[in-house]
Amino acid sequence: MFKIKRPSLCDPEMPLVCLSDFEMYAKEHLPKSTWDYYADGADECCTRDDNLMAYKRIRLHPRMLRDVSVTDMRTTIQGTEISFPIGIAPTAFHCMAWHDGEMSTARAAEAMKTCYIASTYATCSVEEISTAAPDGFRWFQLYVYQNRKLSEHLIHQVEAHGYKAIVLTVDLPYTGKRRNDIRNNFKLPPHLKVKNFNGFFEELNGNEEYGAPANSLDSSISWKDIYWLRSLTQLPIILKGILTKEDAELAVEHGVQGIIVSNHGGRQLDGGPATIDALPEIVETVQGRIEVYLDGGIRTGSDVLKALALGAKCVFIGRPVVWGLAYKGEEGVKEILQILSDEFRLSMALSGCRNISEINRSLIQFSKL
């Protein structure tokens, strides 16, 4: 079977020019169990794959002769300006892809002047991440554990280290079934650990689930816990994992500051909607009362444009960041963000949009296929 040649880290002759190039590079160079962990979705991976395919069902409706000699991609999220509406979603275990993991990710986000959402399951601590990029704009993604003291500890840590929002993941009362992780008996490599758990989960005794004791998440979490979380912090609270208009309305009613329309990269409930398909009804329900963001399936600049046209304030990318790390650490993540922002700027211009405020629903035409 014909195999496309891909460059090695020391082979500059064949540059990586799109995100799928980085994906193929990472697949070829990462250990199989590591690649499977990053790539896998739940069950048959239908939702994971539909996150990508849904964008192909959406067509753009461009306008011409609009004088796009100057374009401006800047926007704000939660009152902070970022250089383009593309941030970094929370993903776990970056040190499996690159030796200093999340520290490289944070430095790349700082250099590109965008938002990085650090994961609870980082292989660098919240302090190491903030020290690596002291001027970076960071949020922190939080899970709620049966031991609530851990969640409280993490909130106090991120407040002390300059994180600007809490992103509560709400779609994981239990971990989805990821078949390849079961086949591979996936465990975090022994030289790595989830440093945010230091002092809490010292003895795993073999009954481990992604660096923590199995069944340690609090499956009783409910809407009343938004009030509990609010009692612990004055930081903005963003809910990650909302997929329906009903939950979007409840989010507004419970006083959160934002929603990330997300299906966890297709890693939780298989058979749920692609995030870009879920976005319009959530935007319609929210009516601008809080900010709405999106992750899942973003691979090109035109994907970003489509998401913004359907009402997202910003999009966040997950797996592509890991591919960038696997390629060249901080520089690889910067390349991923640069390629995607360049493609987004070009898509804006070719659609007749000079700035973010000119991107709206009139740009969208759904395919009948």
N, C-alpha and C positions, 0 to 999 in steps of 0.2 A: 504494500500500500504506500502511495506517495506521501512523504512526510515533509511538511514545510520546514525549512531551516530557520531556527531562531537564534538570535545572538546570545553569546555568553556575556557575563559581566565585563569581560575584557575585550569584547568584539564590537567596536563602534560602527561597523560597516552597514549594519542593517538596523536602523533605528526603529523603536516601537512607536507607532504613529496613531494608535487608537487603543481604547481600553481592552478590546478583545485580544490585541497583541500581548498585553501584560498578563491577561488571563492564561493564554497558552504558555507563556514563559513560566508563570508560577506553577502551572500544572506539571510541566516538564521537570522543574527543579526542586519542588518541595517533596518531602517523603509522602508516600501514598496516604498514610493515615492522617497526616496533617492536611493534605489537600482535601481529602474526603471530609474532614471536620469542617473546614471553611466552606466547601462547596455544597454540602448536603442540605436537602430540605426534609420535611417530614413525610413519612409514608411513601407515596408514589411520586412526590415532588411536583404535583400538579400546580399547586399555588406558586411554588418557587418559579416554575417555568412560565406560568401565566403572567407573573410580574413583568417579565420581559416581553412576551408576545402581545400583551395588551397595548403597548405603545405602538405596535405596528398596525393596529386597527384604527389608529387616530391619524388623520391627515391634517396638514396645515393649510391655511387659507391666506396666502401672503398678499400684501399690498405692495404696489410698485411706485417708483418716482417719488420717494419720500425723503430724499436727502439724508442718507445714513452715513455721511462722511465722518460724523462724530457719534459714537455710541457710549453709553454709560451703564455699566452693569451693577453699580453700587446699590445696596439696599440696607435696610435695618431689620434686625430681629431682636425683640424685647428691648428696643431702644438703643441698641449698639450697631454701629455701621460695620458692614463687612464688604469686601471688595467685589464679591459676586454671590449670587444666591445659591451657593453649593457648599454645604458643610460636610463634616465627617461624622457618620453615625457611630453609635457605640458597638464595637465588636470586641470579642474576647481574645486573649492569648496572643498578642502581637509578637511576643518574643519567640514564638514558634516560627515566625516568618523572617525575623531579623533580630540580631543579637540584643539590641537595646530597645526593641519593640515600641511601646507606647511613647517613650521619650522621643524617638525619631518622628513618630506621628505628630506629637505636639509641636515639635520644632517646625515641621513642614506647615502645619496649620498657621502657626504664628508668622512664618515667612510669607505665606500667601494671604494673610489678613482675613482669615475666615474662622468659623466656629468648629471646635472639636468637642464632641461629646465623649468623655472618657467612660469606659465601662467599669461596673463593679468588678467584673471578672478580668481586669487588667493584670498583666504580669509585671507591671511596675506600679508602685504605690501612688496615691494621689499627690503625695509630697514630691516624689521623684518627677512626676509629670509636670507639676507646676514649677519646680526648680529648673527643669530642662528648658522650659519656654516661659520665663517669668512674665513676659508681656503678652502672652497669648490670651485669646478669648475662649474660655472653656465652660462647658456645662458638665454635669455629672449624672450618669444614668444609674438609677437605684432600683434594687429589688428589695422586697420586704421578706424577712426571714422569721421563722418561728421564734428565734431569739431576737426580739425587737431591739435589744441593746446594741446588736451589730449595726442595724440600720441607723439607729440614733448616733452611734459612734461615727459612722461614715458621713452623716450629715454635718456633724460638728467639724470633722476633718476637712471637708470640702469648703465649708464656710471659712475656716482658718487659712486655707491656701488659695483663696481668691477665685473659686469657681462661681459662676454667675447665675446658675439655675439648677434645679433638681428635675431630672427627667425620670419620672416614675414609669417603669415598664409594667403594663397592666395585663398583658396577654400570656403570662407564664405562671399560673397557679401550680401547674405541673409542667415538666419538660416534655416537649413533643417527641415522638418516636422517630429517631433518625437511624435508618437501617444500617448504613455503612459504619456508623460509630459502634453499633452493637456487633457487627461482623468483625470489626477491627479491635474490639475490646478497648476502645479509645480511652486513654488516660493522659492527663497532662504529663509531659516528660519529667522525670524525677529531678532534673536540675532546675526546673521552673516551679513556681507556685503563685497562687493568687495573693499578692502581697497585702491587699486590702483586708484579708482575713486574718492577718497576724494577730495572735492572742485570742482568737475565737475558735478556730477549727484546727487545733494542733494535732489531734489524733484522728486520722481518717479510718484506720483499721481496715483498709481494703474496700470498704463500702462507700466508694467515691462516685460522685456524679459531677464531672466537669470541675474538679478542684475543690469541691465542698462535699460534706456528708450527704448521702442520698436522702431525699425527702426533707431537706432542711428549709425549703421555701415555705412560706405561710400561705396555704391554699384557702384560708378563710378571709383573705383580704377582700374588702368591699368598699363601696362608696363612702361609708362612714370613716374609713381610714384616711381619706383626703383631709378631713378635719384634724385627725391625729397628726398627720404630716405637717399641716399648717401650724399646729401648736409648737412644732419643733424648729421652724425656720421662717424667716422673712424673705427668703429667696423665691423668685418665681417658680411655680410648679407647672411642668409640662407633662401631659399624659401621652405616653408612647404605646400605641397598639389599638387605637380607636378605629373602628371600621364601619360603624353604622350611625345614622342620623340620630337614633334614640340615645346612644351613648354620648354623641357629640353634645346634645342638648343637656344631658346630665352633667357633662364636664363643665359647661358654662354655668349651670345652676350651682355647682359646687365650688365655683370661684377660682378655678385654675386659670393660668395665664396663656396656655397654648395646648395644642394637640399635634402629635405626629401621627398622621395616618400611616399605619404600619401593620404588616402581618408577620413581622419578625423574619423578613427575608424568606417567607414560606417554610420556616422551621418549626412552626407550632401546629396550627390547625390546617391540615391539608383539605382543600376543597373550598376554602374561603375565597373572597374576591381579591383580584389584583388590586394593589393600592391605588393605581391611577383610575381604576373603575369605581372605587369607593369614594374617591376625593370629591366629585361634584356635589353629591347630596350632603356631604358634611359641610362643605363651604356654604351651600345654600341654607343649611340649618343654622350655622353659626352667625351668618350675616355680619361679619366683621367685628363681633363682640370680643373675640379672642383671636390670636394668630393661629393659622393652620399651616403645618409643614407636612412633608411626605418623605418616606424612604421606600426603597424596594424597586429594583429593575432599571434604575437610571444607568445608562451606558453611553449615551451620546448627548451632545449639546442640544439637539432637537428634542430629546426626551425632557431635558430641563425646561425648554421653552414650552412644551406641551403641558407640563405640570403647573407652571406658573400661569399659563393661559386659563387653566381650569381652576385657578384660585389658590394654589399653594404660595405661601410667602417665601419659602426656601425649600430646597430639597437636601437630603443627606444621603451620602453613599457609604456603603459598608464593605462588601467583598472587594471592590476595586482598590480600596486603600491597602488591603492585605496583599493584593497582587503587586502594588507599587513597592511595598516593603520588601517583598520577596525578590524583587528586581534589584533595588539599590537603596533600601532603607529610606532615610529622609529625602534624598534626591529623587527616589522613585515615587514617593507620595507626592512630592511637588510636581513631578512630571504628569502624574495622573490628574491633579487639580488644574495644571496649566492646559493640558490638552482639552479637558472637559470645558473649562472656562473659555478657551479660544473657540471651540466648536459652538458654545452657547452664544458668544458674541457674533459669530458668523451667521448662525441661524436667526438671531434677532435682526441683523441687518438685512438678510435676504428675505425676511418676512415684513420688512418695513418698520421695524421698531427701533427707536433711537434710545430709549431708556426703559427702565422696568415699568414705569407707570403706563406705558403704551401697550404693554402686553395684556390682552384681555380675551374673553371667551370668543370674540369675533374671529380670532385666529384659528379656531378649531372646527374641523369638519370630520365627523365620525364616518369611517368606512362602512359600507353596507355588507362587506364580505364577512 
